[in-house]
Amino acid sequence: LPVALGVSVEFNLIMNSLAIPRRAKQAVGAITKLTNADSGEIRTINVEYNQLDPLLRSSGFEDGDVNDTETGFSPYPGNINQLLFKADAYLEALNRTKGIMPDFVNPKYKDEAKTEFKKPTRLECMMQDFPTVLVGPDAEKVGFTAINADLCFSPVKNATADGVKLQAKGTPAGVAATGEADQYGAFRKILKSIGVDVAEGDEEEYNGIKAVLKPEIVIHPSSMLCVSEFKEVFDNPAAVKICKDSSLVIEGGGKLRIQSLMLDGALKISCEEGADAVVNMVIENDGWTRKPTAENADEVIAMRGYELDKKQTHDLVYRKNDACVIL
């Protein structure tokens, strides 16, 4: 979001949509530039994924929504519905329209022939259609900011069986296991970007869903949010190594510096507000492993396809009175 805020200010945007590279036919709305053939008016606006392909075909693009041969992605970025608005212009539009947005019908079908509904359809109106109510020069002050999906977008919205089919087509599965894996992966990518040696784990498969789940890295926002804060904590990144089967959890708002670390196992660091901690250590233990969920597992766990077996964890708690407790 800080990056998108900068783009909004730089280009004086009334509305800015965060977007990701999108595969053709991927079930994500697409950012497009539409031109009204009668008035010549141009709008940058979201088109729902089930409307994009027929719109393109009816507009002279015979192949519809297809991937670019060079990039491997659709030319139309995916809208992830993280929207930034310029408050005064947004308020003016609300006062003028009384908050009424255009609505439409968005049917979801079971079959390719589109003869049977997947679920009852309904009228919808969407925030991403806000550009339709902008008039005059304001209609041109709409844009998007594209960011790699692995840092900002991994929806958990599909049943496992549907996710298996999507993966087979080369499309993100959008299930519980991949959502969790992508969260770990985002932290791995950030740490690698600042110079930490982070190994990449092996691909695993549960209930037909494939994902890279190791190393598991979870960093609570109370500890670090921006890359600059990661650099403050890992102030000597070349001296930090996280092996491929490791698990690292960091939480707490205290001042934490990880000056050197070799992690081959599981480590949890809690640094409470007011504490000042410096970590220089080698951690080797049995760590955490996964096993398929049991038949009677809780639904929230079962939908993921696996459960954690926390065999051994090195647990560090730093108190504000300078005490360090090893649990």
C-alpha positions as CSV (number, residue, x, y, z in Angstrom):
1,L,0.0,0.0,0.0
2,P,2.8,2.6,0.7
3,V,4.0,2.0,-2.9
4,A,0.5,2.5,-4.3
5,L,0.0,5.7,-2.2
6,G,3.2,7.1,-3.8
7,V,1.8,6.3,-7.3
8,S,-1.5,8.0,-6.4
9,V,0.2,11.2,-5.3
10,E,2.7,11.2,-8.2
11,F,-0.1,11.0,-10.8
12,N,-2.9,12.8,-8.9
13,L,-5.2,9.8,-9.1
14,I,-8.7,9.9,-7.7
15,M,-8.8,6.1,-7.7
16,N,-5.9,3.7,-7.8
17,S,-6.3,-0.1,-8.0
18,L,-3.6,-2.6,-6.8
19,A,-3.1,-5.1,-9.6
20,I,-1.1,-8.2,-10.3
21,P,0.2,-10.0,-13.4
22,R,-2.8,-12.2,-14.4
23,R,-3.0,-15.4,-16.4
24,A,-5.6,-15.5,-19.2
25,K,-8.9,-16.9,-18.0
26,Q,-7.8,-16.6,-14.4
27,A,-10.8,-15.9,-12.2
28,V,-9.7,-12.4,-11.3
29,G,-11.2,-9.2,-12.7
30,A,-9.0,-7.4,-15.3
31,I,-7.9,-3.8,-15.5
32,T,-8.7,-2.5,-19.0
33,K,-8.9,0.8,-20.9
34,L,-12.3,1.1,-22.6
35,T,-13.2,3.6,-25.3
36,N,-16.8,4.6,-25.9
37,A,-17.3,4.2,-29.7
38,D,-19.9,6.9,-29.8
39,S,-18.5,9.6,-27.5
40,G,-14.8,8.7,-27.6
41,E,-14.7,8.8,-23.8
42,I,-11.9,6.6,-22.4
43,R,-12.1,5.0,-18.9
44,T,-9.6,2.8,-17.0
45,I,-11.8,0.3,-15.3
46,N,-12.2,-3.2,-14.0
47,V,-13.9,-5.8,-16.2
48,E,-15.1,-9.0,-14.5
49,Y,-13.2,-12.1,-15.7
50,N,-16.3,-13.9,-17.0
51,Q,-17.1,-10.8,-19.1
52,L,-13.6,-10.1,-20.4
53,D,-13.2,-12.8,-23.0
54,P,-16.6,-12.3,-24.7
55,L,-16.0,-8.5,-24.6
56,L,-12.7,-8.9,-26.4
57,R,-14.1,-11.3,-29.0
58,S,-17.0,-8.9,-29.8
59,S,-14.5,-6.0,-30.1
60,G,-12.4,-7.6,-32.9
61,F,-9.9,-9.7,-30.8
62,E,-10.7,-13.1,-32.2
63,D,-8.7,-15.1,-29.7
64,G,-10.2,-13.3,-26.7
65,D,-8.3,-13.3,-23.4
66,V,-5.0,-15.1,-24.1
67,N,-1.5,-14.9,-22.6
68,D,1.2,-12.8,-24.2
69,T,3.8,-15.0,-25.9
70,E,6.7,-13.1,-24.4
71,T,5.5,-12.6,-20.8
72,G,3.3,-15.6,-20.4
73,F,0.6,-13.4,-18.8
74,S,-2.6,-11.7,-20.1
75,P,-2.1,-8.1,-21.3
76,Y,-4.8,-7.2,-18.8
77,P,-3.5,-7.0,-15.1
78,G,-5.6,-8.6,-12.4
79,N,-7.6,-6.4,-10.1
80,I,-7.2,-7.5,-6.5
81,N,-9.8,-5.1,-5.0
82,Q,-7.3,-3.1,-2.9
83,L,-8.5,0.3,-3.8
84,L,-7.1,3.8,-2.9
85,F,-9.3,6.9,-3.2
86,K,-8.6,10.6,-3.1
87,A,-10.9,11.5,-0.2
88,D,-12.2,14.9,-1.4
89,A,-13.0,13.7,-4.9
90,Y,-14.6,10.6,-3.5
91,L,-16.8,12.6,-1.2
92,E,-17.9,14.9,-4.1
93,A,-18.9,11.8,-6.2
94,L,-20.9,10.4,-3.2
95,N,-22.8,13.6,-2.7
96,R,-23.6,13.8,-6.4
97,T,-24.7,10.2,-6.8
98,K,-26.2,9.7,-3.3
99,G,-24.0,6.6,-3.1
100,I,-25.9,4.8,-5.8
101,M,-23.7,2.6,-8.0
102,P,-24.7,0.8,-11.3
103,D,-25.6,-2.8,-10.8
104,F,-25.4,-5.9,-13.0
105,V,-26.0,-9.7,-13.0
106,N,-23.0,-11.9,-12.6
107,P,-24.0,-15.5,-13.2
108,K,-21.7,-18.4,-12.4
109,Y,-22.2,-21.6,-14.5
110,K,-21.5,-25.3,-13.8
111,D,-20.8,-26.3,-17.4
112,E,-18.9,-24.9,-20.4
113,A,-22.1,-24.6,-22.4
114,K,-23.4,-22.3,-19.7
115,T,-26.8,-24.0,-19.4
116,E,-26.8,-24.6,-15.6
117,F,-26.1,-22.2,-12.8
118,K,-23.4,-23.2,-10.3
119,K,-25.3,-21.2,-7.6
120,P,-28.2,-18.7,-7.6
121,T,-27.3,-15.6,-9.4
122,R,-28.0,-12.1,-8.1
123,L,-27.7,-8.4,-8.7
124,E,-24.4,-6.9,-7.7
125,C,-22.7,-3.6,-7.5
126,M,-19.0,-3.2,-6.9
127,M,-16.6,-0.6,-5.6
128,Q,-14.3,-1.2,-8.5
129,D,-17.0,0.2,-10.8
130,F,-16.5,3.6,-9.1
131,P,-14.9,5.1,-12.3
132,T,-18.3,4.8,-14.0
133,V,-19.7,7.7,-11.8
134,L,-16.7,10.0,-12.4
135,V,-17.4,12.8,-15.0
136,G,-15.3,15.2,-17.0
137,P,-11.6,15.5,-16.3
138,D,-12.0,13.4,-13.1
139,A,-12.8,10.3,-15.3
140,E,-9.2,10.4,-16.5
141,K,-7.7,10.4,-13.0
142,V,-8.0,6.6,-12.6
143,G,-5.1,4.2,-12.7
144,F,-3.5,1.1,-11.3
145,T,-0.3,-0.1,-9.6
146,A,1.0,-3.5,-10.5
147,I,2.9,-5.6,-8.0
148,N,4.0,-9.2,-8.1
149,A,1.3,-11.5,-6.8
150,D,3.6,-13.4,-4.5
151,L,3.9,-10.3,-2.3
152,C,0.3,-9.2,-2.1
153,F,-2.3,-11.6,-3.4
154,S,-3.2,-15.2,-2.6
155,P,-6.9,-15.7,-2.1
156,V,-8.3,-18.6,-0.3
157,K,-11.7,-19.0,-2.0
158,N,-11.9,-22.4,-3.8
159,A,-12.8,-25.9,-2.8
160,T,-9.8,-28.3,-2.8
161,A,-11.3,-30.3,-5.8
162,D,-11.6,-27.1,-7.8
163,G,-8.1,-26.0,-6.8
164,V,-6.7,-29.3,-8.2
165,K,-8.3,-28.6,-11.5
166,L,-7.0,-25.1,-11.6
167,Q,-3.4,-26.1,-10.9
168,A,-3.6,-28.7,-13.7
169,K,-4.4,-25.8,-16.1
170,G,-1.5,-23.7,-14.8
171,T,-3.7,-21.3,-12.8
172,P,-3.2,-20.6,-9.1
173,A,-5.3,-22.9,-7.0
174,G,-6.6,-20.3,-4.5
175,V,-7.1,-22.9,-1.7
176,A,-6.1,-23.0,2.0
177,A,-2.8,-24.8,1.5
178,T,-1.6,-22.4,-1.2
179,G,-2.7,-19.4,0.7
180,E,-0.6,-20.4,3.7
181,A,2.3,-21.4,1.5
182,D,2.3,-18.1,-0.3
183,Q,2.3,-16.2,3.0
184,Y,5.5,-18.0,4.0
185,G,6.9,-17.5,0.5
186,A,6.4,-13.7,0.7
187,F,8.5,-13.5,3.9
188,R,11.1,-15.6,2.3
189,K,11.3,-13.3,-0.7
190,I,11.6,-10.2,1.5
191,L,14.4,-11.7,3.5
192,K,16.2,-12.9,0.4
193,S,15.9,-9.3,-1.1
194,I,17.8,-7.8,1.9
195,G,20.6,-10.5,1.7
196,V,19.5,-13.2,4.1
197,D,20.5,-16.8,2.9
198,V,17.1,-18.5,2.8
199,A,17.0,-22.0,1.3
200,E,13.9,-23.1,-0.7
201,G,12.1,-26.2,0.5
202,D,10.8,-29.1,-1.6
203,E,7.3,-29.1,-3.2
204,E,4.8,-31.1,-1.1
205,E,1.4,-32.4,-2.1
206,Y,-1.7,-32.8,0.1
207,N,-5.2,-33.8,-1.3
208,G,-3.8,-33.2,-4.8
209,I,-2.7,-29.6,-4.1
210,K,1.0,-28.9,-4.7
211,A,2.8,-26.2,-2.7
212,V,6.2,-25.2,-1.4
213,L,5.6,-24.8,2.4
214,K,9.2,-24.7,3.7
215,P,10.9,-22.8,5.3
216,E,7.9,-21.5,7.2
217,I,8.5,-17.9,8.1
218,V,5.9,-16.0,10.1
219,I,6.6,-12.4,11.1
220,H,4.0,-10.6,13.1
221,P,3.3,-7.0,12.1
222,S,4.2,-5.8,15.6
223,S,7.8,-6.7,14.8
224,M,8.2,-5.7,11.1
225,L,6.1,-4.2,8.4
226,C,8.2,-2.3,5.8
227,V,11.4,-3.6,4.2
228,S,13.3,-0.8,6.1
229,E,12.2,-2.4,9.3
230,F,13.4,-5.8,8.1
231,K,16.8,-4.3,7.5
232,E,16.9,-2.9,11.0
233,V,16.2,-6.3,12.6
234,F,18.5,-8.3,10.2
235,D,21.3,-5.7,10.3
236,N,23.9,-8.2,9.2
237,P,22.0,-10.3,6.8
238,A,25.0,-12.1,5.3
239,A,25.4,-13.8,8.7
240,V,21.9,-15.3,8.7
241,K,21.1,-18.6,7.2
242,I,17.8,-20.4,7.3
243,C,17.9,-24.0,6.1
244,K,15.2,-25.5,3.9
245,D,13.2,-27.5,6.5
246,S,13.2,-24.7,9.1
247,S,10.5,-22.7,10.8
248,L,10.9,-19.2,12.1
249,V,8.3,-17.1,14.0
250,I,9.0,-13.6,15.2
251,E,6.6,-11.4,17.2
252,G,6.5,-8.5,19.6
253,G,7.2,-4.7,19.4
254,G,10.5,-4.6,21.2
255,K,13.9,-3.7,19.7
256,L,15.2,-6.9,18.1
257,R,18.5,-7.3,16.2
258,I,19.4,-10.6,14.6
259,Q,23.1,-10.2,14.0
260,S,23.9,-13.8,13.3
261,L,21.8,-16.9,13.1
262,M,22.1,-20.4,11.6
263,L,18.7,-22.1,11.8
264,D,18.2,-25.7,11.0
265,G,15.0,-26.5,12.9
266,A,12.3,-24.4,14.6
267,L,12.8,-21.1,16.4
268,K,10.2,-18.7,17.9
269,I,11.3,-15.3,19.1
270,S,9.1,-13.1,21.2
271,C,10.5,-9.6,22.0
272,E,8.0,-7.7,24.1
273,E,7.5,-3.9,23.9
274,G,10.3,-2.2,25.7
275,A,12.8,-5.1,25.4
276,D,16.1,-4.7,23.7
277,A,17.4,-8.0,22.3
278,V,20.4,-9.1,20.2
279,V,20.5,-12.6,18.7
280,N,23.7,-14.5,17.9
281,M,23.1,-18.2,17.8
282,V,23.1,-21.5,16.1
283,I,19.8,-23.5,16.4
284,E,19.6,-27.1,15.4
285,N,16.6,-29.3,16.5
286,D,14.0,-31.7,15.0
287,G,11.7,-28.7,14.1
288,W,8.2,-29.0,12.7
289,T,6.9,-31.5,10.2
290,R,3.6,-32.1,8.4
291,K,1.3,-35.0,8.2
292,P,-2.0,-35.6,6.4
293,T,-5.1,-34.6,8.4
294,A,-7.0,-37.4,10.1
295,E,-10.5,-38.2,9.0
296,N,-12.0,-36.7,12.1
297,A,-9.9,-33.5,12.0
298,D,-11.5,-30.1,12.5
299,E,-12.9,-28.7,9.3
300,V,-10.6,-25.6,9.4
301,I,-7.6,-27.9,9.5
302,A,-9.0,-30.5,7.1
303,M,-9.5,-28.0,4.3
304,R,-5.8,-27.4,4.4
305,G,-5.0,-31.1,3.9
306,Y,-2.3,-31.3,6.6
307,E,-1.5,-30.6,10.2
308,L,1.7,-29.5,11.9
309,D,3.6,-31.9,14.1
310,K,5.8,-29.6,16.3
311,K,8.4,-32.0,17.3
312,Q,10.9,-29.5,18.8
313,T,11.0,-25.7,19.1
314,H,13.6,-23.3,20.5
315,D,11.5,-20.7,22.2
316,L,13.0,-17.3,23.1
317,V,11.1,-14.7,25.1
318,Y,12.8,-11.3,25.7
319,R,11.3,-9.2,28.5
320,K,11.6,-5.4,29.0
321,N,13.6,-5.9,32.2
322,D,16.4,-7.4,30.0
323,A,15.6,-10.9,31.0
324,C,15.7,-13.7,28.4
325,V,13.5,-16.8,29.0
326,I,14.1,-20.0,27.1
327,L,11.0,-22.1,27.0
